[in-house]
Structure formats: C-alpha cells, structure tokens
Amino acid sequence: LRSDKSFRSVIARRNKRTSTKRAERKRAGKPKDERRMDTWQAKWKPPRPVHRNPCLIIGCSDEASLKESFGKFGEVKEVFAPKGQNFAFVHFEDKYDAENAMNALNGSEIGGKQVKVTDGKGANKEVAAWRASCMAAFKAK
C-alpha cells in the first residue's frame, strides 16, 4: 500500500501534466479570437445585409469622385461633403446597397486619396467635432 502523501503527489503530477498539455493544445498557434465555438449562431447571416445608410467616408470630400465610385453599387441619392472637412456622407436610394459599397470600398483610393468607409450613423470624432462647431455657430446667432 502507498502512503496517502505519495498518492497525492502522484495525482498532483498527473494533473499538472494534463493541464499543461491541454493549454499547449489550446495555444497551438491560434490567437484567442480564432478559438471560438462552432455554433449556428456564429455562422448565421441575416437574409439581407443590415442596412448602413448613409456611408461615412473619411479621407475624401470630392463629391463627383465619390458619386462615381459609389454609383457602381447602386443609385446614389445624395452626397454631402461639408466645406473644409475631410469627410463626406453618401446616401443610397436602396438602403441595403450601402453595405456592399462599404465592404468593397473601405481602404481603397477615391479621387487619388486613401479612404476609410464606415457606417454613417456610428460615432466618429471628426464628425462630432464638426457637429459641435455647427451647434456653437448656430447658438452664437
């Protein structure tokens, strides 16, 4: 018979080995965000893309080149580029065309400038600063 103390040490060593092996398998070259569960919720996509109308374009404010570039993805209703700013908004007739345009044009060159295309309804520092300056000018009147 083994003594109780030696039995515990054997179990402790075994547990340490298995937990180390488990951790090594987990880390096997995959970043943490790639180790997700493979469930139907993770794979599910809505029947139509979520609409993100208008698109916010940061880096280019040339209305003609924006209308030309975004016109390839659907009918552009309006392009609004505030004077003196480095961003613009593009509104589509069909709100679902904006999603396709965002995915395709993000990081591309429009009008000779590298642009970032995001959802126009989300928060953005540049847009917030512009809106604040507009409100200050309005209140000053």
C-alpha positions as CSV (number, residue, x, y, z in Angstrom):
1,L,0.0,0.0,0.0
2,R,1.1,3.5,-0.8
3,S,1.0,6.2,1.8
4,D,-1.6,8.9,1.5
5,K,1.1,11.5,0.9
6,S,2.8,9.7,-2.0
7,F,-0.6,9.0,-3.6
8,R,-1.5,12.7,-3.5
9,S,1.9,13.7,-5.1
10,V,1.3,11.2,-8.0
11,I,-2.1,12.6,-8.7
12,A,-0.8,16.2,-8.5
13,R,2.0,15.4,-11.0
14,R,-0.5,13.8,-13.4
15,N,-2.9,16.7,-13.2
16,K,-0.1,19.2,-13.8
17,R,1.0,17.2,-17.0
18,T,-2.5,17.0,-18.4
19,S,-3.3,20.7,-17.7
20,T,-0.1,21.7,-19.4
21,K,-0.8,19.6,-22.4
22,R,-4.4,21.0,-22.6
23,A,-3.0,24.5,-22.5
24,E,-0.5,23.8,-25.2
25,R,-3.2,22.3,-27.5
26,K,-5.3,25.4,-26.9
27,R,-2.5,27.7,-27.8
28,A,-1.5,25.7,-30.9
29,G,-0.7,28.7,-33.0
30,K,-4.2,30.2,-32.8
31,P,-4.9,33.7,-31.4
32,K,-7.6,33.8,-28.8
33,D,-10.2,35.4,-31.0
34,E,-9.9,32.5,-33.5
35,R,-10.8,29.9,-30.8
36,R,-14.5,30.3,-30.9
37,M,-17.2,27.7,-30.6
38,D,-18.5,26.5,-33.9
39,T,-22.2,27.1,-33.4
40,W,-25.1,28.0,-35.8
41,Q,-25.3,31.4,-34.2
42,A,-21.7,32.2,-35.1
43,K,-22.4,31.2,-38.8
44,W,-25.8,32.8,-39.2
45,K,-26.1,35.8,-41.5
46,P,-29.4,37.7,-41.9
47,P,-31.3,37.1,-45.2
48,R,-30.5,40.7,-46.3
49,P,-27.5,42.6,-45.0
50,V,-28.0,45.0,-42.2
51,H,-28.5,48.5,-43.7
52,R,-25.9,51.1,-43.0
53,N,-27.3,54.0,-44.9
54,P,-25.6,56.6,-45.1
55,C,-22.0,55.7,-45.5
56,L,-19.3,57.9,-43.9
57,I,-16.2,58.4,-46.0
58,I,-13.2,59.7,-44.2
59,G,-10.3,60.9,-46.3
60,C,-12.0,62.3,-49.4
61,S,-14.6,65.1,-49.8
62,D,-14.7,65.3,-53.6
63,E,-18.4,64.9,-54.4
64,A,-18.0,64.0,-58.1
65,S,-15.5,61.2,-57.5
66,L,-17.5,59.8,-54.5
67,K,-20.7,59.7,-56.6
68,E,-18.9,57.9,-59.4
69,S,-17.2,55.4,-57.1
70,F,-20.3,54.6,-55.0
71,G,-22.6,54.7,-58.1
72,K,-21.2,51.3,-59.1
73,F,-23.0,49.7,-56.1
74,G,-26.5,51.3,-56.6
75,E,-28.2,54.5,-57.2
76,V,-26.8,57.3,-55.1
77,K,-29.4,59.6,-53.7
78,E,-27.1,62.3,-52.3
79,V,-23.5,63.1,-51.5
80,F,-23.0,65.6,-48.7
81,A,-19.5,66.9,-48.0
82,P,-19.2,69.7,-45.5
83,K,-16.9,72.5,-46.7
84,G,-13.5,72.5,-45.2
85,Q,-13.9,68.9,-43.7
86,N,-12.1,65.7,-44.6
87,F,-15.2,63.5,-44.7
88,A,-18.4,63.1,-46.6
89,F,-21.7,61.2,-46.4
90,V,-23.2,59.1,-49.2
91,H,-26.9,58.3,-49.2
92,F,-28.2,55.5,-51.4
93,E,-31.8,55.1,-52.8
94,D,-31.8,51.4,-51.6
95,K,-30.5,51.3,-48.1
96,Y,-29.1,47.8,-48.5
97,D,-26.7,48.9,-51.3
98,A,-24.7,50.8,-48.7
99,E,-23.4,47.6,-47.0
100,N,-22.0,46.3,-50.3
101,A,-20.3,49.6,-51.0
102,M,-18.8,49.8,-47.5
103,N,-17.3,46.4,-47.7
104,A,-15.8,46.9,-51.2
105,L,-14.5,50.5,-51.0
106,N,-13.1,50.5,-47.4
107,G,-9.3,51.1,-47.7
108,S,-9.5,51.9,-51.4
109,E,-8.4,55.0,-53.3
110,I,-11.1,57.5,-54.3
111,G,-10.1,60.7,-56.0
112,G,-6.4,59.9,-55.5
113,K,-6.8,59.6,-51.7
114,Q,-6.9,56.6,-49.4
115,V,-10.3,56.4,-47.7
116,K,-12.0,54.7,-44.8
117,V,-15.6,53.9,-45.3
118,T,-17.8,53.2,-42.2
119,D,-21.4,53.4,-41.0
120,G,-22.6,57.0,-41.1
121,K,-24.8,56.5,-38.1
122,G,-22.0,55.5,-35.8
123,A,-19.9,57.7,-33.6
124,N,-16.9,59.4,-35.1
125,K,-14.5,62.1,-33.6
126,E,-14.2,64.2,-36.7
127,V,-18.0,64.3,-37.3
128,A,-18.7,65.0,-33.6
129,A,-16.3,67.9,-33.7
130,W,-17.9,69.3,-36.9
131,R,-21.4,69.0,-35.4
132,A,-20.3,70.7,-32.2
133,S,-18.8,73.6,-34.2
134,C,-22.1,73.9,-36.2
135,M,-24.1,74.0,-32.9
136,A,-21.8,76.6,-31.5
137,A,-22.2,78.8,-34.6
138,F,-26.0,78.3,-34.5
139,K,-26.2,79.3,-30.8
140,A,-24.0,82.3,-31.4
141,K,-26.6,83.8,-33.8
